[in-house]
């Protein structure tokens, strides 16, 4: 369970290359801009991370 988004953690993940920016513009249709990251790095974006079994 992830709680309390941490913007500073988001910036740190960007700086460390754990978050990638994906510009998904295709011919004839623009799908927008996305952020991509590995799931194992997701907890660094939150103040509280709890493993639920």
C-alpha positions as CSV (number, residue, x, y, z in Angstrom):
1,X,0.0,0.0,0.0
2,X,1.4,3.4,-1.0
3,X,0.4,6.6,0.8
4,X,1.2,10.3,0.5
5,X,2.8,11.1,-2.8
6,X,6.2,12.7,-2.4
7,X,7.1,15.2,-5.2
8,X,10.7,15.3,-4.0
9,X,10.9,11.6,-4.4
10,X,9.5,12.0,-8.0
11,X,12.2,14.6,-8.8
12,X,14.9,12.3,-7.3
13,X,13.7,9.4,-9.4
14,X,13.9,11.6,-12.5
15,X,17.4,12.6,-11.7
16,X,18.5,9.0,-11.1
17,X,17.0,7.9,-14.4
18,X,14.4,5.7,-12.8
19,X,11.6,7.6,-14.5
20,X,11.6,8.0,-18.3
21,X,9.6,10.5,-20.3
22,X,7.8,9.0,-23.2
23,X,6.6,11.3,-26.0
24,X,4.0,9.2,-27.7
25,X,3.3,11.2,-30.8
26,X,2.4,9.1,-33.9
27,X,1.6,10.0,-37.4
28,X,-2.0,11.3,-37.5
29,X,-2.7,10.9,-33.8
30,X,-0.9,12.1,-30.6
31,X,-1.2,9.8,-27.6
32,X,0.3,12.4,-25.3
33,X,3.3,12.4,-22.9
34,X,3.8,9.7,-20.4
35,X,6.1,8.9,-17.5
36,X,7.4,5.3,-17.3
37,X,9.2,3.6,-14.5
38,X,9.9,0.1,-13.2
39,X,7.4,-1.1,-10.6
40,X,10.2,-1.8,-8.0
41,X,11.1,1.9,-8.0
42,X,7.5,3.0,-7.3
43,X,7.8,3.1,-3.5
44,X,10.4,6.0,-3.7
45,X,7.5,8.2,-4.9
46,X,5.6,7.9,-1.6
47,X,6.3,8.7,2.0
48,X,4.8,5.4,3.3
49,X,5.0,2.0,1.6
50,X,3.6,-1.1,3.3
51,X,3.8,-4.6,2.0
52,X,0.4,-6.4,2.2
53,X,0.6,-10.2,2.1
